[in-house]
Amino acid sequence: MSTKILALIFLALILRVLLMSITLHPDLLFINIFPNLFFTDRVYEIFSYIDKNFQNPRLSYYTPLTYYSFVIFQFFYHFVSDSFGNWMSGLYQFYINQTKIAYTKDYLEHVKNAFLFKDLFLAKIPYLLFEIGSLNLLFKFIQSKYLKPTTTIAWVFAPIIIYSTYMHGQYDIIPAFFVLLGFFLLREKPYVSLIAFGVATAFKNYALLFILIVSFVYGKTIAERLKMMLVGFIPYAVSMIPVFINDPKLSVYALFPKPYFVTSLPLSGWPLISRYLHFAALLLSLSGVFLIAFMIKTKDKWQTALSLSLVAITFVLTFAPLVVFHYLLWAFPLSVLWLKKPKTIYLFTTTQVLFAASFMLLANHVQMGLFAPLNPEFFSNLPTFNQIIDRIIPYRIISSVGYLAFILLNLSLSSIILASILFKVRVGSK
């Protein structure tokens, strides 16, 4: 690998180290305050604890594996920080006493931490380690001549990685690592790869799509496909055992808490119609993908599974009723593997991010408010970019155009992928 590429990777590392200490979104706090209960209150199963202690039916932690993983991470934090656990305990007490949504400024002003920058850095170290693991997998794809060395530059400077992981503080980089690992193993060890996809699913259940698609594409019979699905579900099922033991009903709810929240929202009129239209479009599009995966006969099963997986997750980003900005990271590893050319990867993913940001990132706490650790009062009161633009032209015009462009870009990519699959099938059948 050239000195220039290594220098750029080092520059990207420095950027990450700086952002890890000075940026904060409440999501990072929410992810960490509940695992701290394992040490302070001996909470061994979080879903039952929340069900018994919180009246809000819309409150849910992520997944059992997420909880136990961050318990392990925090176990190591205690060796280098005496303040992290106390900070989490204080944040938890502040959180449970809130009657309205609290933002970064509120947490920082009500729960002081003299070692704030150090503890923010600690909280994001697992993300950095899993991204380093992802880069190691990219290097293996490069060694096999599937990707070019400059692909690493497209990865380390990808806006969605930098923003969602090191600024917003969401943990999507962890399941992204296991998805990348799954596709790396898929060529030679399909069943082992399904375990990797299963671990990804146990962190965030979007990866369930990949288990189904891989099973449909690689399985030769109904029995074999069912067997592959069961193998893929093993990590998820194991992670659910503590919840199932305490309350079987909660284990079912824990599978898909977000869809439950969305469908339980009291809506009427166009918002209600729009929600069902989104669900219908998502159901139809994913059914089409699964049907293709089930029916198609192809020599390059790996490429077909990758292609259909990218189409499926792109449909989720396009049609799901509730899509948050950091979900774009779900599709990023697959986009890298399918697009292959570094410039194309960077151009497409950056354009996708910009279109999404135009209508998803409109509040202060997801813009300059992320830098509140530096000065809560100053950064939390800065106007948003959309507010500044709105003084010149109605921002609704830009957000509407961005939304339509986001949909068209995603559907264009999906159409190109599906066309390439069908073309290969037709050529192969001649």
C-alpha distance (Angstrom), angle and dihedral (degrees) to the residues before:
residue distance angle dihedral
M1 . . .
S2 3.81 . .
T3 3.80 124.4 .
K4 3.82 89.6 -119.4
I5 3.81 92.5 58.1
L6 3.81 91.9 46.8
A7 3.81 90.4 49.4
L8 3.80 91.0 52.0
I9 3.80 91.5 48.2
F10 3.81 88.7 51.6
L11 3.82 89.9 49.9
A12 3.82 89.7 51.4
L13 3.82 89.1 50.4
I14 3.82 91.2 53.1
L15 3.80 89.6 50.3
R16 3.80 90.2 52.6
V17 3.80 93.7 48.2
L18 3.81 90.7 52.5
L19 3.80 94.9 47.5
M20 3.79 93.4 45.7
S21 3.81 91.5 66.3
I22 3.81 102.9 38.4
T23 3.81 106.1 39.7
L24 3.79 129.3 72.9
H25 3.79 138.9 173.0
P26 3.84 121.7 -177.0
D27 3.82 89.0 -115.7
L28 3.81 89.8 72.7
L29 3.80 89.7 54.6
F30 3.81 93.3 46.5
I31 3.81 90.7 50.6
N32 3.82 90.9 54.0
I33 3.81 107.6 34.0
F34 3.80 95.3 68.4
P35 3.84 97.3 49.5
N36 3.79 87.1 53.2
L37 3.82 86.9 66.7
F38 3.80 87.5 70.1
F39 3.82 88.1 70.1
T40 3.81 100.3 34.4
D41 3.82 102.9 37.4
R42 3.82 102.8 15.7
V43 3.80 92.0 -116.6
Y44 3.79 102.9 174.0
E45 3.81 97.3 170.5
I46 3.78 117.0 36.8
F47 3.81 102.8 -168.4
S48 3.81 94.5 59.5
Y49 3.80 89.9 44.2
I50 3.80 92.2 54.2
D51 3.79 91.7 44.3
K52 3.82 91.2 54.4
N53 3.80 99.4 39.8
F54 3.80 105.6 36.1
Q55 3.77 127.0 62.4
N56 3.80 94.5 -166.0
P57 3.84 106.0 101.4
R58 3.81 90.4 -161.4
L59 3.79 93.8 61.7
S60 3.77 114.8 101.1
Y61 3.76 136.0 149.8
Y62 3.79 118.1 -130.4
T63 3.81 112.4 -103.5
P64 3.81 133.9 -38.6
L65 3.82 91.6 -110.0
T66 3.80 89.9 52.3
Y67 3.79 89.7 52.6
Y68 3.81 95.3 49.3
S69 3.80 92.8 42.4
F70 3.79 92.3 55.4
V71 3.79 89.4 45.5
I72 3.81 86.9 58.9
F73 3.81 91.8 46.1
Q74 3.81 91.4 50.8
F75 3.79 91.6 48.5
F76 3.80 87.4 65.8
Y77 3.82 93.3 42.3
H78 3.80 88.7 64.1
F79 3.81 90.5 65.4
V80 3.81 92.7 60.4
S81 3.80 103.3 27.3
D82 3.80 129.6 47.4
S83 3.80 90.0 -178.6
F84 3.81 103.6 53.9
G85 3.81 97.5 77.0
N86 3.82 93.5 44.2
W87 3.79 89.8 48.5
M88 3.80 91.4 52.2
S89 3.82 90.8 48.4
G90 3.79 91.2 51.8
L91 3.80 91.7 47.0
Y92 3.80 90.5 49.9
Q93 3.81 92.2 53.2
F94 3.79 90.0 48.9
Y95 3.81 91.1 47.5
I96 3.81 96.9 51.5
N97 3.80 92.0 49.3
Q98 3.80 94.6 54.1
T99 3.78 119.9 109.0
K100 3.80 94.1 -174.6
I101 3.79 137.5 34.7
A102 3.81 112.4 -69.3
Y103 3.79 122.5 -151.6
T104 3.79 133.2 -156.1
K105 3.79 93.9 -85.9
D106 3.82 91.0 53.8
Y107 3.80 93.5 52.1
L108 3.80 93.5 46.3
E109 3.79 94.9 47.4
H110 3.81 97.1 45.1
V111 3.81 98.6 39.7
K112 3.78 111.2 42.9
N113 3.79 122.4 -158.8
A114 3.79 120.5 -174.3
F115 3.80 89.1 -163.4
L116 3.80 95.8 46.6
F117 3.80 98.0 135.3
K118 3.80 93.3 47.9
D119 3.79 93.2 48.7
L120 3.80 93.0 46.6
F121 3.78 88.2 52.7
L122 3.81 90.9 49.6
A123 3.81 92.5 49.9
K124 3.80 90.8 57.8
I125 3.81 99.1 42.7
P126 3.85 92.5 93.8
Y127 3.80 88.4 57.3
L128 3.79 91.1 53.2
L129 3.80 91.8 48.9
F130 3.80 93.1 50.9
E131 3.78 91.0 47.2
I132 3.80 89.7 52.0
G133 3.80 86.1 52.3
S134 3.80 89.3 51.3
L135 3.80 90.9 51.1
N136 3.79 89.2 50.8
L137 3.81 88.4 56.2
L138 3.81 89.9 48.5
F139 3.81 88.6 53.8
K140 3.80 88.7 54.8
F141 3.81 90.3 52.7
I142 3.81 87.2 49.3
Q143 3.81 92.0 50.1
S144 3.80 89.1 53.1
K145 3.84 88.8 53.7
Y146 3.80 91.7 -118.7
L147 3.82 92.5 115.2
K148 3.79 133.0 29.0
P149 3.83 121.8 -116.4
T150 3.82 90.9 -114.4
T151 3.81 88.8 64.1
T152 3.80 86.1 83.5
I153 3.82 88.8 63.4
A154 3.79 91.3 52.4
W155 3.81 87.4 52.1
V156 3.82 101.7 45.1
F157 3.82 93.3 46.3
A158 3.80 95.6 41.6
P159 3.83 107.3 130.6
I160 3.81 93.1 -141.4
I161 3.82 91.6 56.5
I162 3.80 94.3 46.9
Y163 3.79 95.8 43.2
S164 3.80 104.5 39.3
T165 3.80 96.5 38.0
Y166 3.80 107.8 34.7
M167 3.81 102.0 23.3
H168 3.80 105.5 29.4
G169 3.81 91.2 32.4
Q170 3.79 98.9 -140.7
Y171 3.80 117.1 152.2
D172 3.83 99.8 -133.3
I173 3.81 88.9 119.0
I174 3.83 87.7 73.0
P175 3.83 97.7 60.6
A176 3.82 87.5 37.0
F177 3.81 88.1 61.9
F178 3.81 91.8 52.8
V179 3.82 91.3 46.7
L180 3.80 89.7 52.9
L181 3.80 89.5 46.3
G182 3.79 89.4 50.7
F183 3.79 93.4 55.6
F184 3.81 91.1 44.0
L185 3.82 90.4 55.6
L186 3.80 95.8 38.7
R187 3.82 97.6 85.1
E188 3.79 95.8 57.5
K189 3.81 105.7 16.7
P190 3.83 112.1 30.5
Y191 3.78 95.3 170.4
V192 3.80 93.6 48.9
S193 3.80 88.9 48.1
L194 3.80 89.0 55.1
I195 3.81 88.7 58.0
A196 3.82 88.5 54.8
F197 3.80 90.8 49.7
G198 3.80 87.9 47.8
V199 3.80 91.6 54.9
A200 3.82 89.1 49.5
T201 3.81 88.5 50.9
A202 3.80 90.5 50.6
F203 3.82 87.9 58.7
K204 3.82 97.3 41.9
N205 3.77 120.7 -1.3
Y206 3.82 97.9 -137.1
A207 3.82 87.9 90.3
L208 3.81 87.9 68.4
L209 3.81 84.8 84.1
F210 3.80 90.5 63.2
I211 3.80 92.8 50.7
L212 3.80 90.5 54.6
I213 3.81 95.0 44.7
V214 3.81 94.7 46.8
S215 3.80 90.3 48.0
F216 3.81 92.2 50.4
V217 3.82 93.9 46.6
Y218 3.81 98.8 41.8
G219 3.79 100.4 34.9
K220 3.80 114.1 91.8
T221 3.80 96.9 -166.2
I222 3.79 136.5 27.6
A223 3.79 89.7 -107.4
E224 3.79 93.0 51.5
R225 3.79 91.9 48.0
L226 3.78 91.4 51.5
K227 3.80 89.9 48.0
M228 3.80 91.1 52.6
M229 3.79 91.7 48.8
L230 3.79 90.9 51.2
V231 3.81 90.6 51.0
G232 3.80 89.9 50.8
F233 3.80 91.6 50.0
I234 3.82 94.0 52.5
P235 3.86 97.2 90.2
Y236 3.79 91.2 46.7
A237 3.79 92.7 47.3
V238 3.81 92.5 48.2
S239 3.81 91.4 49.8
M240 3.82 89.4 52.8
I241 3.83 95.3 54.2
P242 3.86 96.3 93.7
V243 3.82 90.8 49.9
F244 3.80 92.2 45.9
I245 3.79 92.0 50.9
N246 3.79 92.2 52.6
D247 3.80 98.4 39.8
P248 3.83 124.5 -8.3
K249 3.82 91.0 -161.4
L250 3.80 91.1 57.9
S251 3.79 90.7 51.6
V252 3.80 89.2 60.4
Y253 3.80 91.7 47.1
A254 3.82 90.9 47.1
L255 3.79 90.4 61.0
F256 3.80 94.7 71.3
P257 3.83 112.4 7.4
K258 3.81 95.5 153.3
P259 3.84 95.8 54.5
Y260 3.81 87.4 47.1
F261 3.80 90.6 54.5
V262 3.80 92.3 47.8
T263 3.81 95.4 49.3
S264 3.81 92.4 44.4
L265 3.81 95.2 55.6
P266 3.83 110.0 114.2
L267 3.80 103.1 -119.9
S268 3.78 134.8 160.3
G269 3.79 138.2 -180.0
W270 3.80 119.5 10.8
P271 3.84 96.0 -10.0
L272 3.81 88.9 58.4
I273 3.81 92.5 45.6
S274 3.81 90.3 46.8
R275 3.79 91.3 52.1
Y276 3.78 92.5 53.8
L277 3.80 92.0 44.3
H278 3.80 88.9 54.3
F279 3.80 91.3 49.2
A280 3.81 91.5 47.6
A281 3.81 92.7 49.5
L282 3.80 90.9 47.1
L283 3.80 93.3 47.7
L284 3.81 93.5 48.2
S285 3.80 94.8 45.4
L286 3.81 94.8 47.3
S287 3.80 90.9 45.0
G288 3.80 88.0 55.6
V289 3.80 91.4 50.7
F290 3.80 92.3 49.0
L291 3.80 91.2 47.4
I292 3.81 91.2 53.1
A293 3.80 90.8 47.2
F294 3.80 90.1 49.8
M295 3.81 96.6 46.6
I296 3.80 104.7 34.3
K297 3.80 121.8 104.2
T298 3.77 112.6 -160.8
K299 3.80 139.2 156.3
D300 3.82 95.1 -140.8
K301 3.77 98.9 58.9
W302 3.81 92.8 164.5
Q303 3.80 94.1 58.0
T304 3.81 91.4 44.0
A305 3.81 92.7 50.9
L306 3.81 91.0 47.5
S307 3.80 92.5 47.7
L308 3.79 95.7 48.4
S309 3.81 91.5 44.3
L310 3.80 90.4 54.7
V311 3.80 90.9 48.2
A312 3.81 91.2 49.2
I313 3.81 95.7 50.5
T314 3.80 90.6 43.5
F315 3.80 89.1 54.7
V316 3.80 88.6 51.9
L317 3.81 90.9 52.9
T318 3.80 90.2 47.1
F319 3.81 103.9 42.3
A320 3.82 108.7 22.6
P321 3.83 112.0 113.1
L322 3.80 92.0 -130.4
V323 3.80 119.0 39.3
V324 3.80 121.7 163.7
F325 3.80 122.2 -159.4
H326 3.80 96.7 -112.0
Y327 3.82 89.7 57.7
L328 3.82 86.4 80.0
L329 3.79 86.2 78.6
W330 3.81 87.7 68.1
A331 3.79 90.2 70.7
F332 3.81 98.1 35.7
P333 3.86 100.8 87.8
L334 3.81 90.1 47.2
S335 3.81 91.5 48.2
V336 3.81 89.3 52.7
L337 3.80 92.5 51.1
W338 3.80 95.3 44.3
L339 3.82 100.8 41.1
K340 3.84 91.6 42.5
K341 3.82 96.8 176.1
P342 3.84 108.5 100.7
K343 3.82 96.0 -141.3
T344 3.81 91.8 47.5
I345 3.81 90.6 47.9
Y346 3.78 92.9 51.8
L347 3.80 95.0 42.4
F348 3.81 94.6 48.6
T349 3.81 98.5 42.2
T350 3.81 93.3 43.7
T351 3.81 91.6 49.1
Q352 3.79 90.1 48.1
V353 3.81 90.3 50.6
L354 3.82 93.2 48.8
F355 3.80 92.8 50.0
A356 3.81 91.0 48.0
A357 3.80 92.9 46.2
S358 3.81 90.7 54.4
F359 3.81 91.2 69.7
M360 3.82 104.9 16.2
L361 3.82 104.2 48.2
L362 3.80 103.4 54.2
A363 3.82 104.7 125.9
N364 3.79 128.1 84.3
H365 3.82 93.9 -119.5
V366 3.83 90.4 62.4
Q367 3.79 94.0 43.9
M368 3.81 126.4 37.8
G369 3.80 90.4 -17.2
L370 3.80 86.9 76.6
F371 3.82 86.8 75.9
A372 3.81 91.9 58.5
P373 3.85 92.5 117.8
L374 3.81 86.8 72.4
N375 3.80 93.4 52.5
P376 3.82 117.6 -13.9
E377 3.79 96.6 -166.1
F378 3.80 95.9 46.9
F379 3.80 102.0 42.9
S380 3.81 95.4 38.8
N381 3.79 91.5 57.0
L382 3.79 99.1 46.7
P383 3.81 114.1 115.7
T384 3.78 116.0 -108.2
F385 3.78 121.5 -111.7
N386 3.78 90.0 -112.3
Q387 3.82 90.9 53.2
I388 3.80 90.2 52.8
I389 3.80 92.4 48.4
D390 3.81 90.5 45.4
R391 3.80 88.6 64.8
I392 3.79 88.4 64.4
I393 3.80 103.7 33.3
P394 3.81 131.7 -1.2
Y395 3.80 104.7 -83.1
R396 3.79 90.5 -148.2
I397 3.80 87.1 75.8
I398 3.82 91.4 57.9
S399 3.81 94.7 43.2
S400 3.82 91.7 48.4
V401 3.80 92.3 49.0
G402 3.82 89.7 45.7
Y403 3.80 91.4 51.2
L404 3.81 93.2 50.1
A405 3.81 91.4 44.4
F406 3.83 90.0 50.6
I407 3.80 91.0 53.2
L408 3.81 93.6 45.1
L409 3.81 92.6 47.6
N410 3.81 91.9 51.0
L411 3.80 93.7 45.2
S412 3.81 90.7 47.1
L413 3.80 91.3 54.3
S414 3.80 91.4 46.1
S415 3.81 91.5 49.1
I416 3.80 92.4 50.0
I417 3.80 91.3 49.6
L418 3.80 94.1 47.5
A419 3.81 91.3 46.1
S420 3.81 90.7 52.0
I421 3.82 90.8 50.7
L422 3.80 93.3 49.7
F423 3.82 91.5 45.1
K424 3.81 91.6 53.8
V425 3.79 90.6 48.1
R426 3.82 92.1 51.4
V427 3.81 92.6 46.5
G428 3.80 91.1 46.5
S429 3.79 92.4 51.3
K430 3.84 93.3 55.7
